[in-house]
């Protein structure tokens, strides 16, 4: 038979599982916010516990906690950081109250572990209290954004590592395919020759720009309102605590955090999250565009474009034997769709803030964490299961270049636009190559024509003399 203990909060009395390390606030949140069925993000929890650890260290230093209380709180924090008591964090990631439920869930678990360490019982809080001691000098309104930013920074750093590896893979393909000639296309129509390597180098270039933007996002997220308490005025926080707390947190996290110059601004305005989300959206769009290209260029195998071959990863149909689909680019497309949707959610949530606090930080963090995790996974599978194994249909690509009417563009400076246009139309009507028709019309001699239609020269700037 399940046993309960009675706990009391400002709302009244409630039953809590007898052996639970959470308390009344978390129990109410569990009942009120059955939204996603998920638990708090592990990096968010880790950051919140680190913030509580920093607060305890500083509060003991300025005399607001005894050494025994501080040591017990640090013991509790370290146990959680080691992976213990995780099942006691029971609140849904999307919750009303600007994250108070998550903050109090954390306060209660830490307090109960600390009380037990000091010889007390669960739910008694006589030695270490969730609010008076664990939450001393703090508010949900500086705890949640500070912890969320720490978690986001760590996710961005992990994402950067994946992007670096993708850039290396794209660069490698650019070098591998540097002498593979093909027709470039504009508006899905033949344009002028290029190398397949140039195409992959261009993909690398756009991802490099996205990579550089990651540091801008990290910089924006590194400004925290820790010490501002409820609305940024620092009410109920000791002056020394406010001035020193971010230094303590910086040492614990190893991150280059700085305190907001204006703590009221840091509490009111969440533009940094929109900025960070927009950077993720831009990366997602770049990845999706590349994935679109890979699907187009690998279409076939007999009746499509067929420039390249993607690695075969799984059967493509339950009804068509032997069919293989571009499943990796397809999943990256879907990651991009999700990230763009999440960006819209973040934008709406940031805009919906009112006066001194934005109550919608829970969904902001939920969606940003989701985007970062999805992008990391998407980039990883794109690199390992697709890019690294791409091969080129070199011979057929060269044959297509030789047959393409797009070659007339290189002739225009030599025979004029009108004659070049005439050659293009004749080539399409007769099926003859541009080379054949130019020689038939006597517009250029064979030696001069070979020089102008040198593909290696055609893929670089300048007029071929």
C-alpha positions in Angstrom: 0.0 0.0 0.0 1.3 3.4 -1.0 2.2 5.6 2.0 2.1 9.4 2.1 3.3 12.2 4.3 1.4 15.5 4.9 3.2 18.6 3.7 2.0 22.2 3.9 2.7 25.1 1.7 1.2 28.6 1.3 -1.8 27.1 -0.4 -2.6 24.5 2.2 -1.9 20.8 3.0 -1.2 18.1 0.4 -0.2 14.5 0.4 3.3 13.7 -0.8 4.8 10.2 -1.2 6.4 9.3 2.1 9.9 8.6 0.6 9.9 11.4 -2.0 12.6 14.1 -1.8 10.4 16.6 -3.5 7.7 18.4 -1.5 4.3 20.2 -1.7 5.2 22.7 -4.5 6.5 20.0 -6.8 3.5 17.8 -6.0 1.0 20.5 -6.9 2.9 21.2 -10.1 2.8 17.6 -11.1 -1.0 17.6 -10.7 -1.4 21.0 -12.5 0.9 20.6 -15.4 0.5 17.3 -17.1 1.5 18.8 -20.5 4.3 17.0 -22.4 4.8 13.9 -20.3 8.5 14.7 -20.2 10.9 15.6 -17.4 13.2 18.6 -17.1 16.1 18.8 -19.5 19.3 17.3 -17.9 21.5 20.2 -18.8 18.9 22.6 -17.4 18.8 20.6 -14.1 22.6 20.5 -13.9 22.7 24.3 -14.4 20.0 24.9 -11.8 21.9 22.8 -9.2 25.1 24.7 -10.0 23.3 28.0 -9.4 22.0 26.7 -6.1 25.6 25.6 -5.2 27.0 29.1 -6.0 24.3 30.7 -3.9 25.0 28.5 -0.9 28.8 29.2 -1.1 28.2 33.0 -1.2 25.5 33.0 1.5 27.8 31.1 3.9 30.6 33.6 3.2 28.4 36.6 4.1 27.0 34.9 7.2 23.5 34.0 6.0 24.1 30.2 6.2 26.0 28.2 8.8 28.9 26.1 7.6 26.9 23.0 8.4 23.9 24.2 6.3 26.2 25.2 3.4 28.1 21.9 3.5 24.8 19.9 3.6 23.5 21.9 0.6 26.7 21.4 -1.4 26.5 17.7 -0.5 23.0 17.5 -1.9 24.0 19.4 -5.0 26.9 17.2 -5.7 24.8 14.1 -5.3 22.3 15.4 -7.8 25.1 16.3 -10.2 26.4 12.8 -9.9 23.1 11.5 -11.2 21.3 10.6 -7.9 17.8 11.6 -7.0 16.9 12.4 -10.6 13.5 10.7 -10.4 12.5 13.3 -7.8 12.4 16.0 -10.4 8.8 15.6 -11.5 7.5 18.8 -13.0 6.7 19.1 -16.7 9.0 21.3 -18.7 6.1 23.4 -19.9 4.5 25.0 -16.8 2.8 28.1 -15.6 4.4 30.4 -13.1 7.5 31.4 -15.1 9.3 28.3 -13.8 8.5 28.6 -10.1 7.6 24.9 -10.0 11.0 23.8 -11.3 12.8 26.2 -9.0 10.8 24.9 -6.0 11.2 21.2 -7.1 14.9 21.9 -7.0 14.8 23.7 -3.7 12.8 20.9 -2.1 15.0 18.1 -3.3 18.1 19.8 -2.2 16.6 20.7 1.2 15.4 17.2 1.9 18.8 15.6 1.0 20.5 18.2 3.2 18.1 17.7 6.1 18.7 14.0 5.9 22.5 14.5 5.8 22.1 16.6 9.0 20.0 13.9 10.8 16.5 15.3 9.9 13.5 13.8 8.3 12.0 14.2 4.9 9.5 17.0 4.7 10.5 18.6 8.1 12.8 21.3 6.8 13.8 22.2 10.3 17.6 22.2 9.6 17.5 23.3 5.9 14.5 25.0 4.5 13.7 25.1 0.7 12.9 28.8 0.7 14.8 30.3 3.7 18.1 28.5 3.0 18.3 26.9 -0.4 16.6 29.8 -2.1 18.2 32.5 0.1 18.7 35.7 -1.8 17.1 34.3 -4.9 13.9 34.3 -7.0 12.6 32.1 -9.7 13.0 35.2 -11.9 16.7 35.2 -11.7 17.2 31.4 -11.2 15.3 30.2 -14.2 16.9 32.5 -16.9 20.4 32.1 -15.4 20.2 28.3 -15.4 18.5 28.2 -18.8 21.3 30.3 -20.3 24.0 28.1 -18.9 22.3 25.0 -20.3 21.9 26.7 -23.7 25.6 27.8 -23.8 26.6 24.2 -23.2 24.3 23.0 -26.0 25.7 25.6 -28.4 29.2 24.4 -27.6 28.3 20.8 -28.3 26.6 21.9 -31.6 29.8 23.8 -32.6 31.7 20.5 -32.4 29.3 18.8 -34.8 29.4 21.7 -37.2 33.2 21.7 -37.2 33.1 18.0 -38.3 30.5 18.7 -41.0 32.7 21.5 -42.4 35.7 19.1 -42.6 33.5 16.5 -44.4 32.3 19.1 -46.9 35.8 20.4 -47.5 37.0 16.9 -48.1 34.3 16.3 -50.8 35.1 19.7 -52.3 38.7 18.5 -52.8 37.7 15.0 -53.9 35.4 16.4 -56.6 37.4 19.4 -57.7 38.0 17.9 -61.2 34.5 16.5 -61.7 32.9 18.8 -64.2 29.1 19.2 -64.4 26.5 21.7 -65.5 25.5 24.3 -63.0 21.8 25.0 -62.9 19.7 28.1 -62.2 16.0 27.8 -61.8 16.4 24.0 -62.4 17.6 24.7 -65.9 21.1 24.2 -67.4 23.3 27.3 -66.8 27.1 27.0 -67.3 29.8 24.5 -66.3 31.2 24.2 -62.9 32.9 21.5 -60.8 31.1 19.3 -58.3 33.9 20.3 -55.9 32.8 24.0 -56.2 29.3 23.0 -55.3 30.5 21.3 -52.1 32.9 24.1 -51.3 29.9 26.5 -51.4 28.1 24.3 -48.9 31.1 24.4 -46.7 31.2 28.2 -46.9 27.6 28.7 -45.8 28.0 26.3 -42.9 31.2 28.2 -41.9 29.2 31.4 -41.6 26.6 29.6 -39.5 29.4 28.3 -37.3 30.7 31.8 -36.7 27.3 32.9 -35.6 27.3 30.3 -32.8 29.8 32.4 -30.9 27.5 35.4 -31.2 24.7 33.4 -29.7 26.9 32.3 -26.8 28.0 35.9 -26.2 24.4 37.0 -26.0 23.5 34.2 -23.6 26.5 34.9 -21.3 24.8 37.9 -19.7 22.8 36.7 -16.7 20.5 38.5 -14.3 21.7 36.4 -11.3 21.3 38.6 -8.2 18.3 40.6 -9.5 15.8 38.5 -7.6 12.1 39.2 -8.4 12.2 42.0 -10.9 15.9 43.1 -11.1 16.0 45.4 -8.1 17.8 42.8 -5.9 15.3 42.9 -3.1 16.1 40.4 -0.3 19.6 39.8 -1.6 22.6 41.1 0.3 24.6 43.8 -1.5 27.8 41.8 -1.3 26.0 38.7 -2.6 24.6 40.6 -5.6 28.1 42.0 -6.4 29.9 38.7 -6.1 27.5 35.9 -7.0 28.2 35.8 -10.7 32.0 35.4 -10.0 31.2 32.4 -7.9 29.0 30.9 -10.5 31.6 31.6 -13.2 34.1 29.5 -11.2 31.7 26.6 -10.7 30.5 26.4 -14.3 33.7 27.3 -16.0 31.8 29.5 -18.4 32.6 33.2 -19.2 29.4 34.6 -17.6 28.9 38.2 -16.8 26.2 40.0 -14.8 23.6 42.1 -16.7 24.6 45.7 -16.7 20.9 46.5 -15.9 19.4 43.8 -13.9 15.8 45.1 -14.5 16.5 44.9 -18.2 18.0 41.5 -17.8 14.8 40.3 -16.1 12.3 42.1 -18.3 13.7 41.6 -21.8 14.5 38.2 -23.4 15.7 39.5 -26.8 18.9 37.3 -26.4 16.7 34.2 -26.8 15.2 35.5 -30.0 18.6 36.2 -31.3 19.9 32.8 -30.4 16.9 31.1 -31.9 17.3 33.1 -35.1 20.8 31.8 -35.4 19.6 28.2 -35.0 16.9 28.9 -37.6 19.5 30.3 -40.1 21.6 27.1 -39.6 18.5 25.0 -40.1 17.6 26.7 -43.3 21.2 26.3 -44.6 21.1 22.6 -43.8 17.7 22.2 -45.4 18.8 23.9 -48.6 21.8 21.6 -48.8 19.6 18.6 -48.2 17.2 19.7 -51.0 20.2 19.9 -53.4 21.4 16.4 -52.4 18.0 14.9 -52.9 17.7 16.6 -56.3 21.2 15.7 -57.5 20.8 12.1 -56.4 17.4 11.7 -57.9 16.9 8.6 -60.1 18.7 6.2 -60.3 17.6 5.9 -64.0 15.1 8.7 -64.6 16.4 11.5 -62.4 19.2 14.0 -62.4 21.7 11.5 -61.2 24.8 13.8 -60.6 25.7 11.9 -57.4 25.0 8.8 -55.5 24.0 8.9 -51.8 25.0 6.0 -49.5 22.4 3.3 -49.3 21.1 3.2 -45.8 17.9 1.3 -45.7 15.1 -0.1 -47.9 13.0 2.6 -49.3 9.6 1.0 -49.7 7.3 -1.6 -48.3 5.8 -2.3 -51.7 8.5 -1.5 -54.3 11.4 -4.0 -54.1 14.9 -2.5 -54.3 13.8 1.1 -54.0 16.2 3.3 -52.0 15.2 6.8 -50.7 17.4 9.8 -49.6 16.4 9.2 -46.0 19.2 11.2 -44.4 18.6 14.5 -46.3 14.9 13.9 -45.7 15.3 13.7 -41.9 17.5 16.8 -41.9 14.8 18.6 -43.8 12.4 17.6 -41.0 14.8 18.8 -38.4 14.9 22.2 -40.1 11.1 22.4 -40.2 10.9 21.7 -36.5 13.6 24.3 -35.7 11.8 27.0 -37.8 8.6 26.1 -36.0 10.3 26.3 -32.6 11.7 29.7 -33.6 8.2 31.0 -34.1 7.2 29.7 -30.6 10.2 31.4 -29.1 9.5 34.7 -30.9 5.9 34.7 -29.7 6.8 33.8 -26.2 9.4 36.6 -25.9 7.0 39.1 -27.5 4.3 38.1 -25.0 6.2 39.2 -21.9 4.6 41.9 -19.9 6.1 44.6 -17.7 8.8 43.3 -15.3 8.8 39.6 -16.1 8.2 37.2 -19.0 6.2 34.3 -17.7 6.8 32.1 -20.7 10.5 31.2 -20.2 9.6 27.5 -19.7 8.4 27.0 -23.3 11.2 29.2 -24.6 13.8 26.9 -23.0 11.8 23.8 -24.0 11.8 24.7 -27.6 15.4 26.0 -27.7 16.7 22.8 -26.1 14.7 20.8 -28.6 16.1 22.7 -31.5 19.7 22.3 -30.3 19.4 18.6 -29.7 17.7 18.0 -33.0 20.3 20.0 -35.0 23.2 18.2 -33.3 21.6 14.8 -34.2 20.7 15.9 -37.7 24.2 17.2 -38.5 25.8 14.1 -37.1 23.7 11.7 -39.2 24.1 14.0 -42.3 27.8 13.8 -42.0 28.3 10.2 -41.1 25.5 8.6 -43.0 25.4 10.8 -46.1 28.1 13.3 -46.9 31.1 11.1 -46.2 29.8 8.4 -48.5 28.7 10.4 -51.5 30.1 9.4 -54.9 30.0 11.2 -58.2 28.8 10.0 -61.6 31.9 11.6 -63.2 31.6 10.2 -66.8 27.9 10.9 -67.2 28.3 14.4 -65.8 31.1 15.2 -68.3 28.9 13.8 -71.1 26.1 16.1 -70.1 28.4 19.1 -70.1 29.6 18.3 -73.6 26.0 18.0 -74.8 24.6 21.1 -73.0 23.6 24.2 -74.8 24.8 26.1 -71.7 28.2 26.1 -73.3 27.1 28.9 -75.6 27.5 31.4 -72.8 31.3 31.1 -73.1 31.0 31.8 -76.8 29.1 35.0 -76.5 32.2 37.3 -76.0 33.7 35.8 -79.2 30.8 35.4 -81.6 28.2 37.7 -80.0 25.0 37.1 -78.1 22.8 36.8 -81.2 24.9 34.1 -82.9 25.3 32.3 -79.6 21.5 32.3 -79.1 21.1 30.9 -82.6 23.5 28.1 -81.9 21.7 27.3 -78.7 18.3 27.0 -80.5 19.8 24.9 -83.3 21.3 22.6 -80.8 18.0 22.1 -79.1 16.2 21.6 -82.4 18.7 19.2 -84.0 20.2 17.4 -81.1 23.7 18.3 -82.3 26.3 19.6 -79.9 27.4 23.2 -79.6 30.9 22.2 -80.8 29.5 20.6 -84.0 27.3 23.6 -84.9 29.9 26.3 -84.3 32.3 24.4 -86.6 29.5 23.8 -89.2 28.6 27.5 -89.2 32.2 28.4 -89.5 32.0 30.8 -86.6 35.3 29.6 -85.0 38.1 27.3 -86.0 38.6 24.1 -84.2 41.7 25.2 -82.3 40.1 28.4 -81.1 36.9 26.6 -80.1 38.8 24.0 -78.1 40.5 26.8 -76.2 37.2 28.6 -75.4 35.5 25.4 -74.4 38.2 24.3 -72.0 36.1 23.3 -68.9 39.0 24.0 -66.5 39.1 27.6 -67.6 35.3 27.9 -67.8 34.9 27.4 -64.1 36.9 30.4 -63.1 36.4 34.1 -63.6 37.4 35.8 -66.8 37.0 35.8 -70.6 38.8 32.9 -72.3 41.1 34.3 -75.0 
